[in-house]
């Protein structure tokens, strides 16, 4: 596939995606409403684990001095 053909296909797919997003807007929002709470739960869990790990590292560095 040439670069021009790849560019053309990419543009066609992007336009098709935009059209489908407009057509299925309410379904898209339904999916987002389902995914967002899970993303917040997992993101918060990762953040807590990272904070705990940082505290543990600080304590270990403090004891090593």
C-alpha positions as CSV (number, residue, x, y, z in Angstrom):
1,X,0.0,0.0,0.0
2,X,1.4,3.4,-0.9
3,X,1.6,6.3,1.5
4,X,-1.2,8.1,-0.4
5,X,-3.5,5.1,-0.2
6,X,-2.8,4.7,3.5
7,X,-3.6,8.4,4.1
8,X,-6.8,8.1,2.1
9,X,-7.9,5.0,3.9
10,X,-7.1,6.7,7.3
11,X,-9.2,9.7,6.3
12,X,-12.1,7.5,5.2
13,X,-12.0,5.5,8.4
14,X,-11.8,8.6,10.6
15,X,-14.8,10.2,8.8
16,X,-16.8,6.9,9.2
17,X,-15.9,6.8,12.9
18,X,-17.1,10.4,13.3
19,X,-20.4,9.6,11.5
20,X,-20.9,6.5,13.7
21,X,-20.1,8.5,16.9
22,X,-22.8,11.0,16.0
23,X,-25.3,8.3,15.0
24,X,-24.6,6.3,18.2
25,X,-24.1,9.1,20.6
26,X,-26.4,7.8,23.3
27,X,-25.0,4.3,23.1
28,X,-21.5,5.8,23.4
29,X,-22.5,7.8,26.5
30,X,-24.0,4.6,28.0
31,X,-20.7,2.8,27.5
32,X,-18.8,5.7,29.0
33,X,-21.1,5.7,32.1
34,X,-20.3,2.0,32.6
35,X,-16.6,2.3,32.1
36,X,-15.9,5.5,34.1
37,X,-16.7,4.1,37.6
38,X,-14.4,1.1,36.9
39,X,-11.6,3.3,35.7
40,X,-11.9,5.5,38.8
41,X,-11.8,2.4,41.1
42,X,-8.8,0.9,39.4
43,X,-7.0,4.3,39.1
44,X,-7.6,5.0,42.8
45,X,-6.3,1.5,43.7
46,X,-3.2,2.0,41.6
47,X,-2.6,5.4,43.2
48,X,-3.0,4.0,46.7
49,X,-0.5,1.2,45.9
50,X,2.0,3.7,44.5
51,X,1.6,5.9,47.6
52,X,2.1,2.9,49.9
53,X,5.1,1.9,48.0
54,X,6.6,5.4,48.2
55,X,6.0,5.5,51.9
56,X,7.7,2.1,52.3
57,X,10.7,3.3,50.3
58,X,11.0,6.5,52.4
59,X,10.9,4.5,55.6
60,X,13.5,2.0,54.3
61,X,15.8,5.0,53.2
62,X,15.3,6.6,56.6
63,X,16.3,3.4,58.4
64,X,19.3,2.9,56.2
65,X,20.9,6.3,57.1
